[in-house]
Amino acid sequence: MKLNEKRFREFKDMSDKNKNILASSTAPTETIFYENKLPALSVGNYTIEVEHTVSGTKINEPNPFKAHKYFAVQGRRFSITDLIDHVYPPVNTDGDYKNTLPHVVFNNPSYAWQRSLYAASDSPVGAQTYNPNPTPSWLAVLLFDQADPMPTITSGTAADLMSPNVPATTYCYGDFALGYGEKSSQPIQYIDVPLDLFTSIAPSADDMIWLSHAREVAVEGTINHSNDADPTKKYCTVMGNRLPTPGNKSLAVLVSLEGMKDVLPDSEGNPGTGLGSNTTIRLLVLKSWTYNCINATEDFKSLVTKLGAGAGPLQVPTEKVASSYVVDALDLGYTAFNHNTRKGASTVSWYHGPFVPNKSDDFSSSNEVHAHSDSLLRYDPDTGMFDVSYAAAWQIGQLMALHDRQFAMSLYDWKKSFHQALIQAINEKLAGNDDVFQVIADFNENPAKFLSEKVFHPGLTQEVKKFIQSI
């Protein structure tokens, strides 16, 4: 699959490679895409050398002072489970994923570029019009179909990536060597893939620059962090280059392509020049999951379009119901559900959702304030049954509101200021030498009158004031 520049222009260009996205810059509803987030130093060994030369009229032979220090930049190479925020499509799910590229999202925004796709002798990928020096990721998501067939994921150790544990006809990371602090006994997973299959499904080196990006998003738009205090989160994403086959099972595998640029197929799909006479390639597996792409023949739009004028209302069929009362309720869109009351009693109550075949009650013009869901229970004394529809809607609305982080914080701030105003008002009463018991009695009798209008903002509507007075 050959990606193109036009598609990538949907992402925000980042010409400055060192632009720091760790400083939050997004509005609550904004998502900003970056071509990459390069680390200050890539993984590897480094040397700092210092030379100090002293010269002067009485120094005949300058003798420079020299010093050097060695240090290593480490990066997770074999086990990265805690660095993965989520994958998509979700693990072991069935869905219409025929137009979805599998991808892995990392909670470290620079992880996709901490290592290099290039070996020491590799030339970089070609310049692009938007960027003369693009930087591909060292990670790739390979998608295997059940008809490929799928490779076996083998558990082993890092020693299985090095000679003599690699078969003679298997290519495995060229001159693979352990880094600082890494051990050959470290557990890993790997796959052995036939080279013809690898060449047919792997991205080219030029494609690799389109298959990763960094992003900064508002937490309200994320899966796992909607309740975080930080308004934004930073991620990097690595995408696959192959779409699943509808009706088949798919295996998505996040693999390391560190130093493997010359074994990737070229832009025409020809085998990489570094493969030699090998017949198999061994790849380090960092994450794998399966999912099923269903063979969906219709989408939501086509199904709704076909409903037509002859479609019936959303209600339980009444053909086999003998009671006229029950028939009338079902015709109105009600359904009977078991109902456990707050006192532990078990009964059966009526419920209907928002889509009913009749005009429902309109609360938009009502000034009535409901402090709890029970105030919206409706009781029919003739049948002894409750209608819990609006009580359930109230409860759902409360839960949705409290799940909204900004609303919950605003509500907390308002309650805090309300209580502070209450304490201030009581203190002012007591400062006037009023009897403390009479002050408490006045507040309990009419809190709103006691607090007077000074607690309420001048712009509040009567409905809001009424709600406040009901607390």
C-alpha positions in Angstrom: 0.0 0.0 0.0 1.6 3.2 -1.2 0.7 6.3 0.9 1.0 9.8 -0.5 1.7 13.3 0.6 -1.8 14.5 0.0 -3.1 12.2 2.7 -0.5 13.3 5.2 -1.3 17.0 4.7 -4.3 16.3 6.9 -1.7 16.4 9.7 -0.3 19.7 11.0 3.2 20.1 9.5 6.0 20.5 12.0 9.0 22.0 10.2 11.0 22.5 13.4 12.1 19.0 14.4 12.9 20.0 17.9 9.5 21.6 18.6 8.5 20.5 22.1 5.0 19.3 22.4 5.4 18.6 26.1 4.1 22.1 26.8 0.4 22.0 26.5 -1.0 24.3 23.8 -4.4 22.8 22.9 -7.8 24.1 23.6 -10.2 21.7 25.3 -11.7 20.5 22.0 -8.6 20.6 19.8 -6.3 17.8 18.5 -2.9 18.8 17.1 -1.0 16.3 14.9 2.8 16.4 14.6 5.0 14.6 12.1 7.1 13.3 14.9 8.5 14.1 18.4 12.2 13.4 18.2 14.0 12.6 21.6 16.8 14.9 22.5 19.2 11.9 22.2 18.4 8.6 20.5 19.2 5.3 22.3 22.9 4.5 22.1 26.3 4.9 23.7 27.9 8.4 23.8 31.2 10.0 24.7 31.8 13.5 26.0 35.4 14.8 25.3 36.8 18.0 26.7 40.2 19.5 25.7 41.7 22.6 27.4 44.8 24.1 25.8 46.9 26.8 27.7 49.1 29.1 25.6 51.3 32.1 26.5 54.6 33.8 25.9 56.4 31.6 28.4 54.9 28.3 27.4 57.0 26.8 24.7 55.2 23.5 24.2 51.5 23.7 25.0 50.3 20.6 26.7 46.5 20.3 26.4 44.5 18.9 29.2 42.1 16.2 28.0 39.2 14.4 29.7 36.4 12.2 28.5 33.3 10.6 29.9 31.1 7.8 28.6 27.4 7.4 29.1 24.5 5.5 27.6 21.0 6.5 26.7 18.7 3.5 27.4 15.3 2.8 25.8 12.8 0.0 26.2 13.5 -2.6 23.6 11.9 -5.9 24.5 9.0 -5.3 26.8 6.8 -2.2 26.4 3.4 -3.2 27.7 3.1 -0.3 30.1 4.0 2.2 27.3 1.0 1.2 25.2 -2.1 3.3 25.9 -4.4 1.3 23.6 -4.7 -0.6 20.3 -7.3 -0.4 17.6 -9.3 -2.3 16.5 -9.9 -3.5 20.1 -8.5 -6.9 21.1 -10.7 -10.0 20.2 -13.6 -7.9 18.8 -15.9 -8.3 15.8 -16.6 -5.2 13.7 -16.8 -3.6 10.4 -13.1 -2.7 10.2 -12.6 -3.1 6.5 -11.6 0.6 6.2 -9.5 0.7 9.4 -5.8 0.5 9.6 -4.7 -1.3 12.8 -2.7 1.0 15.0 -1.0 1.2 18.4 -1.0 4.3 20.6 1.8 5.0 23.0 1.6 7.2 26.1 5.2 8.3 25.5 5.1 10.8 22.6 8.7 10.2 21.5 8.8 6.4 21.8 8.3 5.7 18.0 11.6 7.6 17.3 13.8 6.6 20.2 15.6 4.0 17.9 16.4 4.1 14.2 15.2 2.3 11.1 18.6 2.9 9.7 21.8 0.7 10.1 25.1 2.5 10.1 25.6 2.1 6.3 22.0 3.1 5.3 21.2 6.2 3.3 18.1 8.1 4.5 14.7 8.0 2.8 14.2 10.5 0.1 13.3 14.1 0.8 9.7 15.2 0.7 8.3 18.5 -0.5 7.0 19.2 3.0 10.3 18.1 4.7 13.7 17.6 3.2 14.8 15.2 6.0 11.8 13.0 7.2 12.4 10.6 10.1 10.6 7.2 9.9 9.8 5.1 13.0 11.7 1.9 14.0 8.3 0.3 14.7 5.7 -1.2 12.3 2.3 -2.9 12.6 2.1 -5.9 10.3 -1.3 -7.3 9.6 -1.6 -11.0 8.8 -4.8 -12.6 7.4 -5.9 -16.1 8.3 -5.3 -17.1 4.7 -1.7 -15.9 4.7 -1.3 -18.0 7.0 -0.8 -16.3 10.3 2.7 -16.8 11.8 3.2 -18.5 15.2 4.3 -16.2 18.0 7.1 -17.9 19.8 8.3 -17.1 23.3 12.0 -17.1 23.9 14.9 -14.9 25.0 17.0 -12.2 23.5 19.6 -14.8 22.6 17.2 -16.1 20.0 17.9 -13.0 18.0 21.6 -13.7 17.8 23.8 -16.4 16.3 24.0 -19.4 16.7 20.3 -19.5 17.7 19.2 -18.0 14.3 18.8 -20.6 11.5 21.2 -20.3 8.6 18.5 -19.3 6.1 16.8 -16.8 8.4 17.6 -13.1 8.4 17.5 -11.5 11.9 18.5 -7.8 12.4 22.0 -8.1 10.7 24.6 -7.4 13.4 22.3 -7.5 16.3 24.0 -6.6 19.6 22.7 -6.2 23.1 22.7 -2.6 24.5 23.8 -1.3 27.8 22.0 -3.1 30.6 20.4 -5.6 28.3 20.8 -9.4 28.9 20.6 -12.3 26.5 18.3 -14.1 29.0 15.7 -11.4 28.8 12.3 -12.9 27.8 11.0 -11.9 24.4 8.5 -13.0 21.7 9.3 -13.3 18.0 7.8 -14.5 14.7 9.4 -16.2 11.7 7.9 -15.0 8.5 8.5 -16.4 4.9 10.3 -13.7 2.9 7.8 -13.7 0.1 5.0 -13.0 2.6 7.0 -10.4 4.4 7.8 -8.6 1.1 4.1 -8.6 0.1 2.7 -7.1 3.3 5.6 -5.0 4.8 5.7 -1.2 4.1 8.5 0.2 2.1 11.0 2.6 3.7 9.3 5.5 1.9 6.0 4.4 3.3 7.4 4.3 6.9 7.5 8.1 7.1 3.7 8.2 6.7 2.9 5.5 9.3 3.7 7.2 12.5 2.9 10.6 14.1 2.6 12.4 17.4 -0.5 14.0 18.7 -1.7 16.3 21.5 -5.4 15.8 22.4 -7.9 17.0 24.9 -8.5 14.3 27.6 -12.2 14.5 26.9 -11.5 12.9 23.5 -9.4 10.0 24.8 -10.4 6.5 25.9 -8.6 6.0 29.3 -8.0 9.5 30.6 -11.3 11.4 30.5 -11.1 12.1 34.3 -7.5 13.2 34.4 -6.8 16.7 35.8 -4.4 17.5 33.0 -6.5 19.0 30.2 -4.3 17.5 27.4 -2.4 14.3 26.8 0.5 13.6 24.4 0.8 10.4 22.4 2.5 8.8 19.5 0.8 6.4 17.1 2.2 3.7 14.8 -0.2 2.5 12.1 -0.3 -0.5 9.9 -0.3 -0.3 6.1 -2.7 -3.2 5.3 -6.5 -3.4 5.6 -8.2 -6.5 6.9 -10.2 -8.9 4.7 -14.0 -8.8 5.5 -15.1 -12.2 6.9 -11.7 -13.2 8.0 -9.7 -13.2 11.2 -6.8 -10.8 11.4 -3.6 -10.9 13.5 -2.0 -7.5 14.1 1.7 -7.6 15.2 3.8 -4.6 16.4 7.3 -5.5 15.4 10.8 -3.9 15.7 12.4 -2.9 12.4 15.5 -1.5 14.1 18.3 -1.2 11.5 16.2 -2.9 8.8 15.8 -0.3 6.2 17.6 -2.3 3.5 15.4 -5.4 4.0 12.1 -3.6 3.5 10.6 -3.9 0.0 11.1 -0.9 -2.3 8.3 1.3 -3.5 7.6 -1.1 -6.4 7.2 -4.1 -4.1 10.5 -5.7 -4.9 12.4 -7.6 -2.1 14.9 -5.6 0.0 18.5 -5.6 -1.1 19.8 -6.7 2.3 17.9 -10.1 2.4 20.5 -12.1 0.5 19.6 -15.7 -0.1 17.6 -16.1 3.1 14.1 -17.5 2.9 12.7 -16.4 6.3 12.9 -13.3 8.4 12.8 -13.3 12.2 11.1 -10.2 13.9 10.9 -9.1 17.5 7.3 -8.9 18.6 6.3 -6.1 21.0 2.6 -6.5 20.9 0.1 -8.7 19.1 -3.7 -9.0 19.1 -6.4 -10.6 16.9 -9.8 -9.3 15.7 -12.4 -10.2 13.2 -13.6 -8.0 10.3 -17.2 -8.9 9.7 -18.5 -9.0 6.2 -21.0 -6.2 6.6 -23.2 -5.8 3.6 -25.0 -2.7 4.8 -24.2 0.2 7.0 -26.4 2.3 9.3 -27.3 4.8 6.6 -28.5 2.1 4.2 -30.5 0.3 6.9 -32.3 3.5 8.0 -32.9 4.5 4.3 -34.6 1.1 3.7 -37.0 1.5 6.6 -39.5 3.3 4.4 -43.0 4.4 5.2 -44.2 1.0 6.2 -41.9 0.6 9.2 -43.7 0.1 12.5 -43.1 2.1 15.7 -40.6 1.1 18.4 -42.8 -0.9 20.6 -43.3 -4.4 21.9 -45.8 -6.5 19.7 -49.2 -6.8 21.2 -50.8 -9.6 19.1 -50.7 -12.2 21.9 -51.5 -9.9 24.8 -54.9 -10.4 26.4 -55.1 -7.4 28.8 -56.4 -4.2 27.2 -54.6 -2.2 29.8 -51.2 -3.8 28.9 -52.0 -3.4 25.2 -52.6 0.3 25.7 -49.3 0.7 27.6 -47.4 -1.2 24.9 -49.0 0.9 22.2 -47.6 4.0 24.0 -44.1 2.6 23.8 -43.9 1.2 27.3 -42.1 -2.0 28.4 -42.4 -3.7 31.8 -39.2 -4.2 33.8 -38.5 -5.7 37.2 -38.0 -2.8 39.7 -36.2 -3.0 43.0 -37.2 -0.1 45.2 -34.9 1.8 47.6 -36.5 -0.1 50.5 -35.7 -3.5 49.0 -39.2 -4.3 47.7 -39.5 -6.0 44.3 -42.1 -5.0 41.8 -42.7 -4.5 38.1 -42.8 -1.0 36.7 -43.3 0.6 33.3 -40.4 2.2 31.4 -40.0 3.9 28.0 -37.0 5.5 26.3 -36.8 8.7 24.3 -38.1 7.1 21.1 -41.8 6.6 21.6 -44.7 6.4 19.1 -46.5 9.3 20.7 -46.0 12.9 22.0 -44.2 12.8 25.4 -44.3 15.3 28.2 -42.6 18.6 27.6 -40.5 19.8 30.5 -38.8 22.7 28.7 -41.3 25.3 29.9 -41.7 24.0 33.4 -40.2 25.8 36.4 -40.4 22.7 38.5 -37.1 21.7 40.1 -36.4 18.1 40.9 -33.7 17.5 43.5 -33.6 13.7 43.0 -34.8 11.1 40.7 -37.6 9.8 42.9 -39.5 13.1 42.5 -40.1 12.0 38.9 -41.6 8.7 39.6 -45.2 8.4 38.4 -47.6 6.2 40.3 -50.9 4.8 38.9 -53.2 4.1 41.9 -55.6 2.1 39.7 -52.9 -0.5 38.8 -50.5 0.0 41.6 -47.6 0.4 39.1 -44.9 3.0 38.7 -43.7 4.7 35.6 -40.0 5.1 36.1 -39.2 6.6 32.6 -38.4 10.2 33.7 -36.8 9.1 36.9 -34.4 7.0 34.9 -33.7 9.9 32.5 -33.0 12.2 35.5 -30.5 9.7 36.9 -28.7 9.2 33.6 -28.5 12.9 33.1 -26.9 13.3 36.6 -24.3 10.6 35.9 -23.4 12.1 32.5 -23.0 15.6 34.1 -20.8 14.3 36.9 -18.7 12.3 34.4 -17.9 15.7 32.7 -14.8 16.8 34.4 -15.3 20.5 33.7 -18.9 20.4 34.9 -18.0 18.5 38.1 -15.3 21.0 38.9 -17.6 24.0 38.3 -20.2 22.3 40.5 -17.7 21.8 43.3 -16.5 25.4 43.1 -20.1 26.7 43.2 -20.9 24.5 46.3 -17.7 25.7 48.0 -18.6 29.4 47.4 -22.2 28.7 48.6 -21.0 27.3 51.9 -18.5 30.2 52.3 -21.3 32.7 51.8 -23.5 30.7 54.3 -20.8 30.9 56.9 -20.2 34.6 56.2 -23.9 35.3 56.6 -24.2 33.4 59.9 -21.1 35.3 61.2 -22.6 38.6 60.3 -25.8 37.7 62.1 -23.9 36.6 65.2 -21.7 39.8 65.0 -24.9 41.7 65.5 -25.4 40.0 68.9 -28.2 37.9 67.6 -29.0 34.8 69.6 -27.1 31.8 68.1 -30.1 29.5 68.5 -32.4 32.0 66.8 -29.9 32.4 63.9 -29.9 28.6 63.3 -33.7 28.5 63.5 -34.0 31.3 61.0 -31.7 29.5 58.6 -33.5 26.2 58.9 -36.9 27.9 58.4 -36.0 29.6 55.2 -32.4 29.3 54.0 -32.9 31.4 50.9 -34.4 34.3 52.8 -31.7 34.0 55.5 -28.9 34.2 52.9 -30.7 37.0 51.1 -29.9 38.0 47.5 -26.2 38.4 48.1 -25.5 34.7 47.7 -27.1 34.7 44.2 -25.4 36.2 41.1 -27.6 39.0 39.7 -27.7 37.2 36.3 -29.2 34.0 37.7 -32.7 33.1 36.4 -35.5 32.4 38.7 -35.4 28.7 37.8 -31.7 28.5 39.0 -32.5 30.4 42.1 -35.4 28.0 42.8 -33.1 25.1 42.4 -30.6 26.7 44.8 -33.3 27.2 47.3 -34.3 23.6 47.1 -30.8 22.4 48.3 
